[in-house]
Amino acid sequence: MTATSVAKKLVGGAVGVLGAAGAAASHLAWYIRYQAEGTARDEADSET
């Protein structure tokens, strides 16, 4: 393997990990808000 292909694999893996971490953080924020407020969706979503 060349250094370029190794670097691309590492960067691609890092992007995937960051995406998964972001999704997990977003879900955790929703869960905490749900536990505190008791609503499954934002009020703006329920109006439509």
C-alpha positions in Angstrom: 0.0 0.0 0.0 1.1 3.5 -0.7 1.1 6.2 1.9 -1.7 8.0 0.0 -4.0 5.0 0.2 -3.3 4.5 3.9 -4.0 8.2 4.6 -7.3 8.0 2.6 -8.4 5.0 4.6 -7.5 6.6 7.9 -9.3 9.8 7.0 -12.3 7.9 5.7 -12.5 5.9 9.0 -12.1 9.1 11.0 -15.0 10.7 9.1 -17.2 7.7 9.8 -16.4 7.7 13.5 -17.1 11.4 13.8 -20.4 11.0 12.0 -21.4 8.2 14.3 -20.4 10.2 17.4 -22.4 13.1 16.1 -25.5 11.0 15.6 -25.1 9.5 19.1 -24.7 12.9 20.7 -27.8 14.2 18.9 -29.8 11.2 20.0 -28.5 11.6 23.6 -29.6 15.2 23.6 -33.1 14.2 22.3 -33.4 11.5 25.0 -32.5 13.9 27.8 -34.9 16.5 26.5 -37.6 13.7 26.2 -37.0 12.6 29.8 -37.2 16.2 31.0 -40.2 17.5 29.0 -42.0 14.2 28.2 -42.6 15.1 24.6 -41.5 12.9 21.7 -41.3 15.7 19.1 -40.7 19.5 19.0 -43.9 21.6 19.1 -43.2 22.9 15.6 -43.4 19.3 14.3 -46.7 18.5 15.9 -48.4 21.6 14.4 -48.0 20.4 10.8 
